[in-house]
Amino acid sequence: MSKMKMLGSASLVALALAAGAAQAETRVTLKSAKSTSSYYLMTVQIGEALKAADPSYVATVEESQGSVQNVKESKVRPGNYIFTTPPGLLASAREGKKPFEDGAFDNARTLFVMPFVTVHLVARADAGINSIADLAGKTMIPGGKGSFCGTATEKILAAFDLTDKVKTVEVELSAAGPAMRNGKVDAFATCSSHPTPQLVELATTTPIKILSLSDAERAKVLALDPSSGPLTIAPNTYKGQDKPVNTVGLPVGAYTTTNMSDDVAYFVTKTFWESKAKLGEKSPWWNGVQPEMVKLLGAEVHPGALRYYKEKGIATK
C-alpha cells in the first residue's frame, strides 16, 4: 500500500473514531435557580454525579430566574432538559392558570425528588419586625422577580390583608442582601432549601431575623398550598438565630419532558439515587430526601424513571 493511501486510511479511521465519540456523548441541560442559591449548587452536584457515573454524559448547568422560567422553558426546550420546580407550578401550567395564561401544557415528567423549599421571611434585626403583621408599613422584596417565591409571597401577604400595606420592591433576589445591608429595604422573602448560601453570607455581616410563624399564622400559610407542610429551621442554622424558626416547606422535584428517551431517564434517575448518600456527606440537605417522596411530585413519572422505581419496588402513586 502506498504511503499516501496509508495516510488516507489513517485519516478515515481517525474521522470515524471522532464521529463515534461525538455520537456517544449524551448532553444534558440542568436548570434550577440563581447561582447564589442552594438549588443551583444542587444541580451542579447532580451534573458532577452524572459525569462520574458515565464520562460520556456532558452536563451543562444553566442559571435561572427561578421555577416559573424553568416550567415555561419546558414547553419548548428540546433534548435532555432537567429542571426543578415545586409541583404546584406544574398544576398551574396544566390548567393554564397564572403565570401560564398564554396556554396550558402538560409535557413535564417526574424524575426524582429534590430537597424541600423552605420559606424564609427575613427582616433586618433593627426593623421592629417580629411577626407577619409587623410587615405593615415596611419595605419588602417579595422573592425574586418573576419567581415562584415572588408568587408565593404575594399570596402570603394577601392572606394577611397586607397587599396594600407593604411597599414591595420588584428586583432580582440577588439584590436583596445588598439592599438590606444598606438599609434600603426592611425585609425580603427567599424560598430555597436551608441553609441557603445567600442568608449564610448575609447573616455574617448584617444582623437579621428570620420570622418564626405562630401556630395560627402557619396554619393560614399552609392553607394556601395543599402540597405544603410544616417545617422547622433548627437553631444556629444562621448566625444570630439562637431559636428554632417555624415556617413552611414545599416539595420540589427534578423533572424532564417527554423529549427525554427512556434510557436517559432511567440512567439519570438511577444515578441520582445511587449517588444520594455520597451527596449527603458533602451537603446535608440531601439527607432528608427519600424515594417514597416521589408520590408528592404531582406529575406523571417518566417511563424510564418508572422502570427504575419498579425495579426497586418503590411506589410512585
HELIX and SHEET records of a PDB file:
HELIX    1   1 LYS A    3  ALA A   24  1                                  22    
HELIX    2   2 SER A   38  ALA A   53  1                                  16    
HELIX    3   3 SER A   67  SER A   74  1                                   8    
HELIX    4   4 PRO A   87  GLU A   95  1                                   9    
HELIX    5   5 ILE A  132  LEU A  135  5                                   4    
HELIX    6   6 PHE A  148  ALA A  159  1                                  12    
HELIX    7   7 LEU A  173  ALA A  175  5                                   3    
HELIX    8   8 ALA A  176  ARG A  181  1                                   6    
HELIX    9   9 PRO A  197  THR A  205  1                                   9    
HELIX   10  10 ASP A  215  LEU A  222  1                                   8    
HELIX   11  11 ASP A  262  LYS A  282  1                                  21    
HELIX   12  12 PRO A  284  TRP A  286  5                                   3    
HELIX   13  13 PRO A  291  LEU A  296  5                                   6    
HELIX   14  14 PRO A  303  GLU A  311  1                                   9    
SHEET    1   A 8 TYR A  57  GLU A  62  0                                        
SHEET    2   A 8 THR A  26  LYS A  31  1                                        
SHEET    3   A 8 ASN A  80  THR A  85  1                                        
SHEET    4   A 8 VAL A 245  THR A 257 -1                                        
SHEET    5   A 8 ALA A 108  ARG A 124 -1                                        
SHEET    6   A 8 ALA A 187  SER A 192 -1                                        
SHEET    7   A 8 THR A 139  ILE A 141  1                                        
SHEET    8   A 8 LYS A 167  THR A 168  1                                        
SHEET    1   B 5 TYR A  57  GLU A  62  0                                        
SHEET    2   B 5 THR A  26  LYS A  31  1                                        
SHEET    3   B 5 ASN A  80  THR A  85  1                                        
SHEET    4   B 5 VAL A 245  THR A 257 -1                                        
SHEET    5   B 5 GLY A 229  ILE A 233 -1                                        
SHEET    1   C 6 TYR A  57  GLU A  62  0                                        
SHEET    2   C 6 THR A  26  LYS A  31  1                                        
SHEET    3   C 6 ASN A  80  THR A  85  1                                        
SHEET    4   C 6 VAL A 245  THR A 257 -1                                        
SHEET    5   C 6 ALA A 108  ARG A 124 -1                                        
SHEET    6   C 6 ILE A 208  ILE A 210 -1                                        
END                                                                             
